[in-house]
Amino acid sequence: MRGIPTLLAIALAGFTMSANAEVLRCKGQIIEQGDSRVRVLEHCGEPEVDEGARWYYRKANDVMTVLHFEADKVTFIEDERI
């Protein structure tokens, strides 16, 4: 029975972590690593939150997709529960 609380704790921790989304779909187009800010704006519009190096787009009621930028290119995409 010692393993059950540990497994439960690990499972609950997974709900608070972000997940690598790898791509974002906007208006039938796929946004992925290496895409420019201009391409993202063309297909996804303005982000809900713009923190400069990170743009946030609402994917579902409790999930935001975060695009990380370096030198105006997408370097990482993740989903974050809010």
C-alpha positions in Angstrom: 0.0 0.0 0.0 3.0 2.3 0.3 3.2 2.7 -3.5 -0.4 4.0 -3.9 0.2 7.4 -2.3 3.4 7.9 -4.3 1.7 7.0 -7.5 -1.2 9.4 -6.6 1.3 12.2 -5.9 3.0 11.6 -9.2 -0.3 11.6 -11.1 -1.4 14.9 -9.4 1.9 16.5 -10.2 1.4 15.8 -13.9 -1.7 18.0 -13.9 0.3 21.1 -12.9 3.2 20.6 -15.3 3.2 22.0 -18.8 3.4 19.6 -21.8 5.3 20.0 -25.0 2.7 20.6 -27.7 5.1 20.6 -30.6 2.6 22.4 -32.9 -0.2 24.9 -32.8 -3.1 24.7 -35.3 -4.6 28.0 -36.4 -7.1 28.4 -39.3 -6.1 25.1 -40.8 -2.4 25.9 -40.7 0.3 24.3 -38.5 2.6 26.5 -36.6 5.8 24.8 -35.5 9.4 25.4 -34.4 11.3 27.6 -36.8 8.2 29.6 -37.9 8.5 33.4 -37.8 6.4 35.8 -35.7 5.0 37.1 -38.9 3.7 33.7 -39.9 2.2 33.2 -36.5 0.4 36.5 -36.7 -0.9 35.8 -40.2 -2.5 32.5 -39.2 -3.2 32.9 -35.5 -3.7 36.6 -35.0 -2.7 38.6 -32.0 -1.9 36.5 -28.9 -4.1 36.7 -25.9 -1.0 37.5 -23.8 2.2 38.9 -25.3 5.2 38.7 -23.0 7.7 39.5 -25.7 9.6 36.2 -25.8 6.4 34.2 -25.1 3.0 34.5 -26.7 0.0 32.8 -25.2 -3.0 31.5 -27.3 -6.1 29.9 -25.6 -6.5 26.4 -26.8 -9.4 25.4 -24.5 -11.1 26.8 -21.5 -8.3 25.7 -19.2 -5.3 25.3 -21.6 -3.1 27.9 -23.1 -0.6 27.1 -25.8 2.7 29.1 -25.2 5.0 29.9 -28.1 8.6 30.7 -27.1 10.5 33.0 -29.4 14.2 33.7 -30.0 15.3 36.0 -32.8 11.7 36.2 -34.0 11.5 32.4 -34.6 9.4 29.9 -32.6 11.8 27.8 -30.6 9.5 25.8 -28.3 5.7 25.2 -28.1 4.0 24.0 -24.9 0.6 23.6 -23.4 0.0 25.1 -20.0 -3.0 24.5 -17.8 -4.4 27.7 -16.2 
